[in-house]
Amino acid sequence: MKMISKHILGLAIIAACSPAVITTSYAQLHLEIAKAPEEAPKIAIIPFSNDTSLYPIIENDLNRSGRFSSSSKNLPATASLNNANGPAWKAAGVPYVVTGDVKKNADGSLAVQYQLYDVEKGQYVLNELLTVPASRVRSAGHMISDAIYQALTGIQGDFSGRIAYVLRNPATPQQRYTLQIADTDGEQPRTVLSSRDPILSPAWTPDAKKIAYVSFETKRPAIYVQDLATGQREKLAGFRGLNGAPSFSPDGKSMLFTASMHDNPEVYQMDLETRQVKRMTNDTAIDTEARYTPDGKGFIFTSDRGGSAQIYKYTFADGTTKRLTFRGAFNARGTLSADGKYVALVHRPSGSNYKVAIQEISTGITNILTPTSLDESPSFSPNGQMVVYATRENNRGLLSIMSTDGKFRMNLPSEQGEVREPAWAPK
């Protein structure tokens, strides 16, 4: 049987130990701006009245979008709710101003009013009131950032999203591997699963209420799905041989996965209600890493049937397979943007360099996105403006998030181990 690079399967049988399902916070990721755009519209974030926690969250979100340069320090003018002081900001060359106010309600919740002022037009673009529990101030900040981003770009914001990832920490043998979920800025980490054995390939259900993953707790790889609210989990695939690379259909009714129950690794589809399994590919090559298209009419997958690892597309209607990638000797770990127009993948342009590239499906034009050389597991943000991936820099494994235009990049390392296998949650 032909073998594909370890970037494809990454599966090995390790000694087993029962994992622990827990929901406590764990190692926090630390945001580092690695590359900022040279020119970006300025937006002033004025500290909200009666609050010191919201405006830094909004400021940080807009800065890491790569679309704006926001600040709350050394501001050239002043402003407050219902008093934007437009002429002063226009003279200072700042086109947008955000102001706000926070009041505590009788039931302990917070009333957050915020305004976005367009200095050039001389009018408020947003003037909204949010009521949130006091414990969800950070979430409120991300929601405000989402609204501002959409108002100014016409694109839905993704600051309220979450990213799943695997943390490997050799210093804690009983919890060497942890599956975690955090905000897109690395804050509020939560451990979903902890084990001494490898955890691979986290995959979200379409409603983002559950997450599937590959666990080695039974001495061989098996696919589990876990409810994030209750912690309840169940085994979906534990067939003989390999079980890996889960992916859920857009309607959540079926799952694609890789299995070698008939000796050769192939793509299978499982009906999640009946648990009936259907073989989708049948080739002497290794077929793996299947991902549904956003319309649910087919899937992309990695195969070496052409002599090297490349991305192919399978169409359900007629059962045809079409090769999508031709540039480079290695293309794998494909994931599609929400509109289905682009595929992010691991691309080897030469030697042992593995970079994240983005290919336009209709034209086949491929652009190498990342400056690093040991990249893997790309995942689009729901709005398609960012890609999160795992990489190595300065002998540390970390996550990077990069804008698809290549103008902005931030790193999310952890002080307590290496971070791998990211998956951006759907909206």
C-alpha positions as CSV (number, residue, x, y, z in Angstrom):
1,M,0.0,0.0,0.0
2,K,1.3,3.5,-0.9
3,M,2.0,5.8,2.0
4,I,1.1,9.5,2.2
5,S,3.1,12.0,4.4
6,K,2.4,12.1,8.1
7,H,0.6,15.4,7.4
8,I,-2.3,13.3,6.0
9,L,-3.2,10.7,8.6
10,G,-0.9,11.3,11.6
11,L,-2.3,8.2,13.2
12,A,-0.3,5.8,15.5
13,I,-1.4,3.3,18.1
14,I,-0.3,4.4,21.6
15,A,-0.9,2.8,25.0
16,A,-4.4,3.4,26.3
17,C,-5.8,5.1,29.3
18,S,-9.4,6.3,30.0
19,P,-9.7,10.1,29.3
20,A,-11.2,12.6,31.6
21,V,-14.2,14.7,30.5
22,I,-13.9,18.0,32.3
23,T,-15.0,21.6,31.7
24,T,-12.6,23.7,33.8
25,S,-10.3,26.3,32.3
26,Y,-6.9,25.3,31.3
27,A,-3.8,26.9,29.6
28,Q,-4.6,30.3,28.1
29,L,-3.3,31.2,24.7
30,H,-1.4,34.5,24.5
31,L,-2.1,36.8,21.6
32,E,0.9,38.1,19.8
33,I,0.6,40.4,16.8
34,A,3.1,39.1,14.2
35,K,2.2,41.3,11.3
36,A,0.0,44.4,11.1
37,P,-1.1,46.2,7.9
38,E,0.9,49.3,7.1
39,E,-2.2,51.4,6.4
40,A,-5.6,50.9,8.0
41,P,-8.4,53.3,8.8
42,K,-8.2,54.7,12.3
43,I,-11.0,54.2,14.7
44,A,-11.0,55.8,18.2
45,I,-12.4,53.7,21.0
46,I,-13.4,56.0,23.8
47,P,-13.5,54.3,27.3
48,F,-17.1,53.6,28.1
49,S,-18.7,55.5,31.0
50,N,-18.9,53.5,34.2
51,D,-16.8,50.7,32.8
52,T,-13.1,49.8,32.2
53,S,-13.5,46.3,30.7
54,L,-15.4,46.7,27.5
55,Y,-13.4,49.1,25.4
56,P,-10.1,47.2,25.6
57,I,-11.9,44.1,24.2
58,I,-13.4,46.1,21.3
59,E,-10.1,47.8,20.6
60,N,-8.2,44.5,20.6
61,D,-10.8,42.9,18.3
62,L,-10.7,45.6,15.7
63,N,-7.0,45.8,15.7
64,R,-6.7,42.0,15.1
65,S,-9.1,42.2,12.2
66,G,-6.4,43.7,10.1
67,R,-8.9,46.2,8.8
68,F,-8.6,48.9,11.3
69,S,-6.1,50.7,13.6
70,S,-8.0,51.3,16.8
71,S,-6.8,53.0,20.0
72,S,-8.0,54.3,23.3
73,K,-4.7,55.9,24.3
74,N,-3.3,59.3,23.5
75,L,-6.5,60.3,21.7
76,P,-6.3,63.6,19.9
77,A,-9.8,64.6,20.9
78,T,-12.6,63.7,23.3
79,A,-16.1,62.3,22.9
80,S,-18.9,60.8,24.9
81,L,-22.3,59.2,24.3
82,N,-24.4,61.5,22.1
83,N,-21.5,63.9,21.8
84,A,-19.1,62.6,19.2
85,N,-17.3,66.0,18.7
86,G,-17.0,65.4,15.0
87,P,-15.1,68.5,13.9
88,A,-12.2,67.7,16.3
89,W,-11.9,64.1,15.0
90,K,-12.1,65.3,11.4
91,A,-9.2,67.7,12.1
92,A,-7.2,64.8,13.7
93,G,-7.8,62.6,10.6
94,V,-9.8,59.9,12.5
95,P,-12.8,58.8,10.5
96,Y,-14.7,56.7,13.1
97,V,-15.4,57.1,16.8
98,V,-16.9,54.6,19.2
99,T,-18.5,55.7,22.5
100,G,-20.5,53.9,25.1
101,D,-22.1,53.8,28.6
102,V,-22.7,50.9,31.0
103,K,-25.4,50.8,33.7
104,K,-26.3,48.1,36.1
105,N,-29.9,47.0,36.2
106,A,-31.9,46.1,39.3
107,D,-31.6,42.4,38.5
108,G,-27.8,42.6,38.3
109,S,-27.6,42.5,34.5
110,L,-25.8,45.3,32.5
111,A,-27.4,47.7,30.1
112,V,-24.7,48.5,27.5
113,Q,-25.4,51.4,25.1
114,Y,-22.8,52.1,22.3
115,Q,-22.6,54.3,19.3
116,L,-20.4,54.3,16.2
117,Y,-20.0,57.7,14.6
118,D,-18.9,58.3,11.0
119,V,-16.9,61.6,11.1
120,E,-16.9,62.3,7.4
121,K,-20.7,61.8,7.0
122,G,-21.4,63.5,10.3
123,Q,-23.9,60.8,11.5
124,Y,-24.2,57.8,13.8
125,V,-23.9,54.5,12.0
126,L,-24.8,52.5,15.0
127,N,-26.7,53.4,18.2
128,E,-27.7,50.3,20.0
129,L,-28.5,49.0,23.5
130,L,-27.6,45.6,24.8
131,T,-28.7,43.9,28.0
132,V,-26.3,41.2,29.1
133,P,-25.6,39.2,32.3
134,A,-22.7,40.7,34.3
135,S,-20.7,37.5,33.7
136,R,-20.8,38.0,30.0
137,V,-19.1,41.3,29.6
138,R,-16.4,39.8,27.3
139,S,-19.1,38.3,25.1
140,A,-20.8,41.7,24.9
141,G,-17.5,43.3,23.8
142,H,-17.1,40.7,21.0
143,M,-20.8,41.3,19.9
144,I,-20.2,45.0,19.7
145,S,-17.0,44.4,17.7
146,D,-19.0,42.2,15.3
147,A,-21.6,44.9,14.8
148,I,-19.0,47.6,14.2
149,Y,-17.0,45.4,11.7
150,Q,-20.2,44.6,9.7
151,A,-21.4,48.2,9.7
152,L,-18.1,49.4,8.2
153,T,-17.2,46.5,5.9
154,G,-20.5,44.9,5.0
155,I,-19.0,41.6,6.1
156,Q,-20.2,39.6,9.2
157,G,-17.8,39.8,12.1
158,D,-16.3,36.7,13.7
159,F,-15.0,38.0,17.0
160,S,-17.8,36.2,18.9
161,G,-16.6,32.9,17.5
162,R,-14.7,30.0,19.1
163,I,-11.7,27.9,18.1
164,A,-11.2,24.3,19.1
165,Y,-7.6,23.0,19.4
166,V,-5.5,20.3,20.9
167,L,-2.9,21.1,23.5
168,R,0.0,18.7,24.1
169,N,1.8,19.1,27.3
170,P,4.5,16.5,28.1
171,A,4.9,17.9,31.6
172,T,1.5,16.5,32.7
173,P,1.6,12.7,31.8
174,Q,-2.0,12.0,32.9
175,Q,-3.3,15.0,30.9
176,R,-0.7,15.0,28.2
177,Y,-3.4,15.8,25.6
178,T,-6.3,18.2,26.1
179,L,-9.0,19.2,23.7
180,Q,-9.8,22.8,24.4
181,I,-12.1,25.6,23.2
182,A,-11.3,29.3,23.5
183,D,-12.5,32.6,22.1
184,T,-10.8,33.7,18.9
185,D,-8.5,35.9,20.9
186,G,-7.3,33.0,23.0
187,E,-9.3,34.1,26.1
188,Q,-11.7,32.1,28.2
189,P,-10.2,28.6,27.5
190,R,-12.2,25.6,28.4
191,T,-11.1,22.0,28.5
192,V,-13.5,19.5,26.8
193,L,-11.4,16.4,27.2
194,S,-8.2,15.4,28.9
195,S,-6.2,12.2,28.2
196,R,-2.7,10.7,28.3
197,D,-3.2,9.5,24.7
198,P,-3.4,11.4,21.4
199,I,-6.5,13.4,20.5
200,L,-6.8,14.4,16.8
201,S,-9.0,16.1,14.2
202,P,-11.6,18.1,16.2
203,A,-14.7,18.8,14.0
204,W,-17.7,20.9,14.9
205,T,-21.3,20.0,14.3
206,P,-23.1,22.7,12.1
207,D,-24.9,24.1,15.2
208,A,-21.6,24.3,17.1
209,K,-23.2,22.5,20.1
210,K,-21.2,19.3,19.7
211,I,-17.6,18.5,18.7
212,A,-16.2,15.2,17.3
213,Y,-12.6,14.1,17.6
214,V,-10.4,11.0,17.3
215,S,-9.3,9.4,20.5
216,F,-6.8,6.6,21.1
217,E,-8.2,5.6,24.5
218,T,-9.1,2.0,23.4
219,K,-5.6,1.3,21.9
220,R,-6.8,2.1,18.4
221,P,-8.2,5.3,16.9
222,A,-12.0,5.8,17.3
223,I,-14.3,8.8,16.6
224,Y,-16.3,10.2,19.4
225,V,-18.8,13.1,19.5
226,Q,-19.3,15.2,22.7
227,D,-22.1,17.5,23.8
228,L,-20.4,20.7,25.0
229,A,-23.2,21.7,27.3
230,T,-23.6,18.4,29.2
231,G,-20.2,16.7,28.5
232,Q,-22.1,13.6,27.4
233,R,-20.2,11.7,24.6
234,E,-20.7,8.7,22.4
235,K,-18.6,6.6,20.1
236,L,-19.5,7.0,16.4
237,A,-16.9,4.9,14.7
238,G,-14.6,2.2,16.1
239,F,-14.2,-0.1,13.2
240,R,-11.2,-2.4,12.7
241,G,-8.1,-0.4,11.6
242,L,-8.1,3.4,11.1
243,N,-11.0,5.7,12.1
244,G,-10.3,9.3,11.5
245,A,-10.9,12.7,9.9
246,P,-14.6,13.3,10.9
247,S,-16.7,15.9,9.0
248,F,-20.4,16.7,9.4
249,S,-22.8,17.5,6.6
250,P,-24.3,21.0,6.6
251,D,-27.6,19.6,7.8
252,G,-26.0,17.6,10.5
253,K,-27.6,14.3,9.4
254,S,-24.4,12.5,8.2
255,M,-20.7,12.3,8.8
256,L,-17.8,11.6,6.5
257,F,-14.8,9.8,7.9
258,T,-11.7,7.8,6.9
259,A,-11.6,4.1,7.7
260,S,-9.6,1.1,6.8
261,M,-12.1,-1.6,7.7
262,H,-11.5,-3.1,4.3
263,D,-7.7,-2.8,4.6
264,N,-7.2,0.4,2.4
265,P,-8.0,3.8,3.9
266,E,-11.1,5.1,2.1
267,V,-13.8,7.7,2.7
268,Y,-17.0,6.5,4.2
269,Q,-20.3,8.2,5.0
270,M,-22.4,7.5,8.1
271,D,-26.1,8.2,8.5
272,L,-26.1,9.6,12.1
273,E,-29.7,8.5,12.7
274,T,-29.5,4.9,11.5
275,R,-25.7,4.5,11.8
276,Q,-25.6,2.9,8.4
277,V,-22.2,3.3,6.7
278,K,-21.6,3.6,3.0
279,R,-18.3,3.4,1.2
280,M,-17.8,6.5,-0.9
281,T,-14.3,6.0,-2.5
282,N,-12.8,2.8,-3.8
283,D,-9.2,3.1,-5.0
284,T,-5.9,1.4,-4.3
285,A,-4.6,4.8,-3.2
286,I,-5.1,6.3,0.3
287,D,-8.3,8.5,0.3
288,T,-8.8,10.6,3.4
289,E,-9.6,14.0,5.0
290,A,-13.0,14.4,3.4
291,R,-14.9,17.7,3.9
292,Y,-18.4,18.4,2.8
293,T,-19.0,21.2,0.4
294,P,-21.1,24.0,1.9
295,D,-24.1,23.1,-0.3
296,G,-23.9,19.4,0.8
297,K,-23.8,18.2,-2.8
298,G,-20.4,16.7,-2.6
299,F,-17.1,16.7,-0.7
300,I,-13.4,17.3,-1.2
301,F,-10.8,14.8,0.0
302,T,-7.1,14.1,-0.2
303,S,-5.8,11.2,-2.3
304,D,-2.5,10.0,-3.7
305,R,-4.2,8.2,-6.6
306,G,-2.3,10.4,-9.0
307,G,1.1,9.6,-7.5
308,S,1.2,12.4,-4.9
309,A,-1.1,13.8,-2.3
310,Q,-3.6,16.1,-4.0
311,I,-7.1,17.5,-3.4
312,Y,-10.1,15.9,-5.3
313,K,-13.8,16.7,-5.4
314,Y,-16.6,14.0,-5.3
315,T,-20.1,14.8,-6.5
316,F,-23.0,12.9,-4.9
317,A,-25.3,13.2,-7.8
318,D,-23.3,11.3,-10.3
319,G,-20.5,9.8,-8.2
320,T,-17.8,11.5,-10.3
321,T,-14.4,12.5,-8.9
322,K,-12.5,15.6,-10.2
323,R,-8.9,16.6,-9.3
324,L,-8.7,20.2,-8.0
325,T,-5.0,20.8,-7.3
326,F,-2.2,20.6,-9.8
327,R,0.4,23.1,-8.5
328,G,3.1,21.5,-6.3
329,A,3.9,17.9,-5.4
330,F,1.9,17.9,-2.2
331,N,-1.6,19.4,-1.4
332,A,-3.6,18.1,1.6
333,R,-5.8,19.0,4.5
334,G,-8.2,20.9,2.3
335,T,-11.0,22.9,3.9
336,L,-13.6,25.0,2.1
337,S,-14.7,28.6,2.8
338,A,-18.3,29.1,3.7
339,D,-19.2,30.3,0.2
340,G,-17.5,27.3,-1.4
341,K,-15.3,29.5,-3.6
342,Y,-12.0,28.9,-2.0
343,V,-10.1,25.9,-0.5
344,A,-7.3,26.4,2.1
345,L,-4.8,23.6,2.1
346,V,-1.3,22.5,3.2
347,H,0.9,23.0,0.2
348,R,4.5,21.9,-0.3
349,P,6.2,24.2,-2.9
350,S,9.6,22.6,-2.5
351,G,11.8,20.5,-0.2
352,S,10.3,20.0,3.2
353,N,8.5,23.3,3.4
354,Y,4.8,22.9,4.2
355,K,2.8,26.2,3.9
356,V,-0.8,27.1,4.0
357,A,-2.1,28.2,0.6
358,I,-5.5,29.3,-0.7
359,Q,-6.8,28.2,-4.1
360,E,-9.8,29.7,-5.9
361,I,-11.9,26.8,-7.1
362,S,-13.2,28.3,-10.3
363,T,-9.8,29.4,-11.7
364,G,-7.3,27.1,-9.9
365,I,-5.2,30.1,-9.0
366,T,-3.2,29.3,-5.9
367,N,-1.6,31.8,-3.5
368,I,0.8,30.8,-0.7
369,L,-0.5,32.6,2.4
370,T,1.9,31.9,5.2
371,P,5.6,32.9,5.8
372,T,6.3,29.9,8.0
373,S,7.4,26.4,6.7
374,L,5.9,23.8,9.0
375,D,2.2,24.6,8.7
376,E,-0.8,22.3,9.0
377,S,-4.5,22.0,9.7
378,P,-5.9,25.3,8.1
379,S,-9.5,26.3,9.0
380,F,-11.5,29.2,7.6
381,S,-13.3,31.7,9.8
382,P,-17.0,31.6,9.1
383,N,-16.8,34.9,7.2
384,G,-13.9,33.7,5.1
385,Q,-11.7,36.6,6.0
386,M,-9.2,34.7,8.2
387,V,-7.6,31.3,8.4
388,V,-6.3,29.7,11.6
389,Y,-3.6,27.0,11.3
390,A,-1.0,25.2,13.4
391,T,2.7,26.0,12.8
392,R,6.1,26.0,14.5
393,E,8.2,29.1,15.3
394,N,11.3,29.3,17.5
395,N,10.9,25.6,18.4
396,R,7.3,26.0,19.8
397,G,4.1,24.7,18.4
398,L,1.4,27.4,18.2
399,L,-1.7,28.6,16.4
400,S,-1.5,31.4,13.9
401,I,-4.4,33.4,12.5
402,M,-3.8,35.2,9.2
403,S,-6.0,37.4,7.0
404,T,-6.7,35.8,3.6
405,D,-5.2,38.9,1.9
406,G,-1.9,38.2,3.8
407,K,-1.8,41.7,5.4
408,F,-2.3,40.7,9.0
409,R,-1.1,37.8,11.2
410,M,-1.3,37.0,14.9
411,N,0.1,34.1,16.9
412,L,-1.6,32.2,19.7
413,P,1.1,30.3,21.7
414,S,0.6,28.6,25.0
415,E,3.1,28.6,27.9
416,Q,2.0,25.1,28.9
417,G,2.6,23.1,25.8
418,E,2.3,22.9,22.0
419,V,-1.0,23.8,20.3
420,R,-2.2,21.8,17.3
421,E,-5.2,20.8,15.2
422,P,-7.3,24.0,15.2
423,A,-10.9,24.1,14.0
424,W,-12.9,27.3,13.8
425,A,-16.5,26.9,15.0
426,P,-19.3,27.7,12.5
427,K,-21.7,30.5,13.3
